[in-house]
Amino acid sequence: MGGVTSSIAAKFAFFPPNPPSYTLVADSSSSGGGGGGGSGSGRFRIPEITRSDDVDVLKLRTRRGNEIVAVHVKHRRASATLLYSHGNAADLGQMFELFVELSARLRVNLMGYDYSGYGQSTGKPTECNTYADIDAAYKCLKEQYGVKDEQLILYGQSVGSGPTVDLASRLPTLRGVVLHSPILSGLRVLYPVKRTYWFDIYKNIDKIGSVNCPVLVIHGTADEVVDCSHGKQLWELCKEKYEPLWLSGGGHCNLELYPEFIKQLKKFVHSLGKSKSGANGPKKSGVESDGQSKPAEAGTSDQFELGADLPEVSRNSLDSRLEKSKKPNKPEKSRMSTDRVDRFRRRKGLVW
């Protein structure tokens, strides 16, 4: 039973680009230094991106035996380091431009990585593998780049919110967390269930309460893939809420085009720096924002110029802590059999 449900979950959750958007080659012109990370002393490069002394391309070995590809973008005046977990239908080749932009705009060092089975990473994409993947990236930041937890901001986009929240729930002294179009859990993307089942994946709803640092949530109000209610409920469950950003009319894959997106990220990163420098200052508790923003016109300074593009017993989840709906509870729909998965996926066009 567990294997069947895990297989169903994987079909819904993971859509690695095929073919991968980039290739990986050994970098014979570069000697040791700076990066490396876990699977040998060799350095690598991605021919499809411009070579830069501020970019390290790494292979990291995970505790589950896979080798994943990661990139580290250096900012010469960085105030923090950001560890970015991307969405389920992208890889490093597609994300690299955004990584460089975020590093420059936020003045942070940034590490992004491909999940097992994505891009040029080996293995298969599974929930457990993604937890091992982010742990490998985190270990590299600590051991190879000397990053302390107090300097680290975790960033999870869509399905990337799963490994992000999982790691954040295990690290009590992180600087901050950003959840971009996050999910309550994998099953809740498909059905409005009121409890957590053992076969569900990425149970962020049950882990977010263990995150001790400030959390910024960003979600589009017109997200057609992961409803905005996911972001709002996660924000309600956060211990240390930061002012969220609900982008009016924002979808699932276009939030970077809104000027308020980068403005709020800058504000958040700056506030974390101030809170670390101030001894035991009052914690900031955000007030829900209307987020009435529209995509920027050409020439707006804060616009990104990017292309659109172990079993558990079933139990009551933290849903009970959320405000009850005024509508009477409806019976939950039965789960789909494996022979209906592909048809449903094509119809829904799920990408999260």
C-alpha positions as CSV (number, residue, x, y, z in Angstrom):
1,M,0.0,0.0,0.0
2,G,2.8,2.4,0.9
3,G,4.6,1.9,-2.4
4,V,1.4,2.5,-4.4
5,T,0.5,5.7,-2.6
6,S,4.1,7.0,-2.8
7,S,4.1,6.3,-6.5
8,I,0.8,8.2,-6.9
9,A,2.2,11.1,-4.9
10,A,5.4,11.2,-7.0
11,K,3.4,11.3,-10.2
12,F,1.6,14.4,-9.0
13,A,4.5,16.2,-7.3
14,F,7.5,15.9,-9.7
15,F,7.8,17.1,-13.3
16,P,11.6,17.3,-14.0
17,P,12.2,19.1,-17.3
18,N,12.9,16.5,-20.0
19,P,15.4,16.9,-21.5
20,P,17.2,18.9,-18.9
21,S,17.8,22.5,-19.7
22,Y,21.5,22.3,-19.1
23,T,24.6,20.1,-19.4
24,L,27.5,19.7,-17.0
25,V,31.2,19.4,-17.8
26,A,34.4,19.2,-15.8
27,D,36.1,22.6,-15.4
28,S,39.8,21.9,-16.1
29,S,40.6,25.6,-16.1
30,S,39.7,26.1,-12.5
31,S,41.8,24.9,-9.5
32,G,40.3,23.9,-6.2
33,G,39.3,26.7,-3.9
34,G,36.0,28.1,-2.7
35,G,33.6,25.4,-3.5
36,G,34.1,21.7,-4.2
37,G,31.5,20.2,-1.9
38,G,31.2,16.6,-1.1
39,S,31.8,14.3,-4.1
40,G,35.4,15.0,-5.0
41,S,37.8,17.8,-5.6
42,G,36.8,18.5,-9.2
43,R,35.1,21.7,-10.3
44,F,32.4,21.9,-12.9
45,R,30.7,24.3,-15.2
46,I,27.5,24.7,-17.1
47,P,28.3,25.6,-20.7
48,E,24.8,27.2,-21.2
49,I,25.5,30.0,-18.7
50,T,28.2,32.6,-18.8
51,R,31.3,31.8,-16.8
52,S,31.9,34.0,-13.7
53,D,34.4,34.0,-10.9
54,D,31.5,34.6,-8.5
55,V,29.7,31.4,-9.5
56,D,30.7,27.9,-8.3
57,V,29.1,24.8,-9.9
58,L,29.2,21.8,-7.5
59,K,28.3,18.2,-7.2
60,L,27.2,17.1,-3.8
61,R,26.7,13.6,-2.6
62,T,23.6,13.0,-0.5
63,R,23.1,10.6,2.4
64,R,20.9,8.5,0.1
65,G,23.7,8.0,-2.4
66,N,22.7,10.4,-5.1
67,E,24.8,13.2,-6.6
68,I,23.0,16.5,-7.0
69,V,24.1,19.6,-8.8
70,A,24.2,22.9,-7.0
71,V,25.3,26.4,-7.9
72,H,26.6,29.0,-5.5
73,V,26.4,32.7,-6.5
74,K,28.6,35.0,-4.5
75,H,27.8,38.6,-3.6
76,R,30.9,40.6,-2.6
77,R,29.0,42.5,0.0
78,A,26.6,39.8,1.2
79,S,24.7,40.3,4.4
80,A,23.3,36.7,4.5
81,T,23.2,33.5,2.5
82,L,20.0,32.2,0.9
83,L,19.4,28.5,0.2
84,Y,16.8,28.3,-2.6
85,S,14.6,25.2,-3.2
86,H,12.8,25.6,-6.6
87,G,9.5,24.4,-7.9
88,N,8.6,21.0,-9.3
89,A,8.8,21.8,-13.0
90,A,12.1,23.6,-13.3
91,D,15.9,22.9,-13.0
92,L,19.0,24.9,-12.5
93,G,19.4,25.9,-16.1
94,Q,16.0,27.6,-16.0
95,M,16.5,29.1,-12.5
96,F,20.0,30.5,-12.9
97,E,19.0,33.9,-14.2
98,L,16.7,34.4,-11.3
99,F,19.4,33.3,-8.8
100,V,21.8,35.9,-10.1
101,E,19.1,38.6,-10.0
102,L,18.1,37.7,-6.4
103,S,21.7,37.7,-5.3
104,A,22.3,41.1,-6.7
105,R,19.0,42.7,-5.6
106,L,19.0,41.3,-2.1
107,R,22.8,41.5,-1.5
108,V,23.1,37.8,-0.5
109,N,25.1,34.8,-1.4
110,L,22.7,32.3,-2.9
111,M,22.9,28.5,-3.3
112,G,20.4,26.7,-5.5
113,Y,20.3,23.0,-6.2
114,D,18.6,20.4,-8.3
115,Y,16.6,17.6,-6.6
116,S,17.6,14.0,-7.3
117,G,16.4,13.2,-10.8
118,Y,16.3,16.8,-11.9
119,G,18.7,18.3,-14.4
120,Q,22.1,16.5,-14.1
121,S,21.4,15.2,-10.6
122,T,21.3,11.4,-10.3
123,G,18.6,9.3,-8.7
124,K,14.8,9.7,-8.7
125,P,12.7,12.5,-7.4
126,T,11.0,11.4,-4.2
127,E,10.0,13.2,-1.0
128,C,12.7,11.5,1.1
129,N,15.3,12.2,-1.5
130,T,14.4,16.0,-1.5
131,Y,15.0,16.0,2.3
132,A,18.4,14.4,1.7
133,D,19.1,16.9,-1.1
134,I,18.5,20.0,0.9
135,D,20.5,18.5,3.8
136,A,23.5,18.0,1.4
137,A,23.2,21.6,0.2
138,Y,23.0,22.9,3.8
139,K,26.0,20.7,4.8
140,C,28.0,22.2,1.9
141,L,27.2,25.7,3.0
142,K,28.4,25.0,6.5
143,E,31.5,23.0,5.7
144,Q,32.7,24.6,2.4
145,Y,31.5,28.2,2.8
146,G,31.5,28.6,6.6
147,V,27.9,29.7,6.8
148,K,26.3,29.7,10.2
149,D,22.6,29.1,10.9
150,E,22.2,32.7,12.1
151,Q,23.3,33.8,8.6
152,L,21.1,31.5,6.7
153,I,17.7,32.2,5.0
154,L,15.8,29.3,3.6
155,Y,13.7,30.0,0.5
156,G,11.1,27.4,-0.7
157,Q,9.0,27.9,-3.9
158,S,5.9,25.8,-4.4
159,V,6.9,22.1,-3.8
160,G,10.2,23.5,-2.6
161,S,8.4,24.6,0.5
162,G,8.4,20.9,1.5
163,P,12.2,20.5,2.0
164,T,12.4,24.1,3.2
165,V,9.9,23.7,6.0
166,D,11.3,20.3,7.0
167,L,14.9,21.7,7.3
168,A,13.7,24.9,9.1
169,S,11.7,22.8,11.6
170,R,15.0,21.1,12.6
171,L,17.2,24.3,12.8
172,P,16.3,26.5,15.8
173,T,18.6,29.4,15.1
174,L,17.9,30.2,11.4
175,R,17.8,33.8,10.3
176,G,14.6,33.5,8.4
177,V,12.4,31.6,6.0
178,V,10.6,32.6,2.8
179,L,7.7,30.6,1.5
180,H,6.8,31.4,-2.1
181,S,3.4,30.0,-3.3
182,P,3.8,27.2,-0.6
183,I,1.6,24.1,-0.1
184,L,0.0,22.9,3.1
185,S,0.7,19.3,1.9
186,G,0.7,17.4,-1.3
187,L,-2.7,15.9,-0.8
188,R,-4.3,19.2,0.1
189,V,-3.3,20.6,-3.3
190,L,-5.8,18.0,-4.8
191,Y,-8.5,17.8,-2.0
192,P,-9.5,20.0,0.9
193,V,-8.9,17.2,3.4
194,K,-9.3,18.0,7.1
195,R,-6.7,15.6,8.5
196,T,-3.2,14.4,7.7
197,Y,-3.0,10.9,6.3
198,W,0.1,8.7,6.5
199,F,0.4,8.6,2.7
200,D,0.4,12.4,2.3
201,I,3.7,14.1,1.3
202,Y,5.3,17.4,2.4
203,K,3.2,17.9,5.5
204,N,4.1,21.5,6.0
205,I,0.9,22.1,7.9
206,D,2.2,19.8,10.7
207,K,5.8,21.2,10.7
208,I,5.4,24.9,10.4
209,G,4.7,25.4,14.1
210,S,8.2,24.1,14.8
211,V,9.9,26.9,12.8
212,N,11.3,29.4,15.3
213,C,12.5,32.2,13.0
214,P,10.6,34.9,11.1
215,V,8.6,33.6,8.1
216,L,7.6,35.6,5.1
217,V,4.8,34.1,3.0
218,I,4.2,35.3,-0.6
219,H,1.3,34.0,-2.6
220,G,-0.8,35.1,-5.6
221,T,-4.5,35.5,-5.0
222,A,-5.3,34.1,-8.5
223,D,-3.0,31.0,-8.2
224,E,-4.7,28.4,-10.3
225,V,-2.4,25.5,-9.1
226,V,-1.9,26.0,-5.3
227,D,-4.8,28.1,-3.9
228,C,-3.8,31.2,-2.0
229,S,-5.5,29.6,1.1
230,H,-2.5,27.4,1.4
231,G,-0.2,30.3,2.0
232,K,-2.7,32.1,4.3
233,Q,-3.2,29.1,6.5
234,L,0.5,28.4,6.8
235,W,1.0,32.1,7.7
236,E,-1.6,31.8,10.5
237,L,0.2,28.8,11.9
238,C,3.7,30.5,12.0
239,K,5.2,31.2,15.4
240,E,6.9,34.3,14.3
241,K,4.9,35.9,11.5
242,Y,6.3,38.5,9.2
243,E,4.0,40.8,7.1
244,P,2.9,38.5,4.3
245,L,2.4,39.5,0.6
246,W,-0.8,38.5,-1.1
247,L,-0.3,39.6,-4.7
248,S,-3.7,40.6,-6.2
249,G,-4.2,38.7,-9.5
250,G,-0.8,36.9,-9.1
251,G,-0.7,33.3,-10.5
252,H,1.6,30.4,-9.7
253,C,4.6,31.2,-11.9
254,N,4.6,35.0,-12.4
255,L,5.1,36.6,-9.0
256,E,8.6,37.8,-9.8
257,L,7.0,40.2,-12.4
258,Y,5.3,42.2,-9.6
259,P,7.3,45.1,-8.2
260,E,6.1,44.4,-4.7
261,F,7.7,41.0,-4.9
262,I,11.3,42.2,-4.8
263,K,10.4,45.2,-2.5
264,Q,9.0,42.8,0.1
265,L,12.0,40.5,-0.1
266,K,14.4,43.4,0.3
267,K,12.4,44.7,3.3
268,F,12.4,41.2,4.9
269,V,16.1,40.6,4.4
270,H,16.9,44.1,5.7
271,S,14.7,43.6,8.8
272,L,16.5,40.3,9.6
273,G,19.8,42.0,9.5
274,K,18.6,44.7,11.9
275,S,17.1,42.2,14.2
276,K,20.3,40.3,14.4
277,S,22.3,43.4,15.2
278,G,19.8,44.6,17.9
279,A,20.2,42.6,21.1
280,N,16.9,40.9,22.1
281,G,14.8,43.6,20.3
282,P,11.0,43.1,20.1
283,K,10.0,40.5,17.5
284,K,8.1,41.8,14.6
285,S,4.7,40.4,14.1
286,G,3.3,41.1,10.6
287,V,-0.1,42.4,9.8
288,E,-1.8,40.8,6.8
289,S,-1.3,42.9,3.7
290,D,-3.9,43.4,1.0
291,G,-1.2,43.0,-1.6
292,Q,-3.0,45.1,-4.2
293,S,-0.3,45.1,-6.8
294,K,-0.2,44.7,-10.5
295,P,2.7,43.6,-12.8
296,A,5.1,46.5,-13.3
297,E,5.3,48.5,-16.5
298,A,8.5,48.6,-18.4
299,G,11.2,50.6,-16.7
300,T,10.1,50.0,-13.1
301,S,13.3,49.7,-11.1
302,D,12.0,46.8,-8.9
303,Q,10.8,44.6,-11.8
304,F,12.6,41.5,-12.7
305,E,13.4,41.3,-16.4
306,L,12.9,37.6,-16.7
307,G,10.9,35.3,-19.0
308,A,7.5,34.0,-17.7
309,D,8.5,30.9,-17.5
310,L,8.1,6.2,7.7
311,P,4.4,5.4,7.8
312,E,2.4,7.4,10.2
313,V,-0.9,6.7,11.9
314,S,-3.7,8.8,10.5
315,R,-4.3,11.6,12.9
316,N,-6.0,14.9,13.3
317,S,-3.8,17.6,11.8
318,L,-3.2,21.2,12.7
319,D,-6.2,22.1,10.5
320,S,-8.2,22.2,13.7
321,R,-6.2,25.2,14.8
322,L,-7.5,27.2,11.8
323,E,-10.7,29.1,11.7
324,K,-13.6,26.8,10.9
325,S,-15.4,27.3,7.6
326,K,-19.0,28.5,7.8
327,K,-20.0,25.9,5.3
328,P,-20.9,22.4,6.7
329,N,-18.1,19.9,6.3
330,K,-18.5,17.8,3.2
331,P,-17.4,14.2,2.9
332,E,-13.9,13.9,1.5
333,K,-13.6,12.5,-2.0
334,S,-12.1,9.1,-2.4
335,R,-8.5,8.9,-3.5
336,M,-7.8,8.2,-7.1
337,S,-6.6,4.8,-8.4
338,T,-3.3,4.7,-10.2
339,D,-5.0,4.2,-13.6
340,R,-6.7,7.6,-13.3
341,V,-3.6,9.6,-12.2
342,D,-2.2,10.4,-15.6
343,R,-5.6,11.4,-17.0
344,F,-6.3,13.7,-14.0
345,R,-2.9,15.2,-14.2
346,R,-3.2,16.1,-17.9
347,R,-6.6,17.6,-17.3
348,K,-5.5,19.7,-14.3
349,G,-2.1,20.6,-15.6
350,L,-0.7,20.4,-12.1
351,V,2.7,22.1,-11.7
352,W,3.6,23.0,-8.1
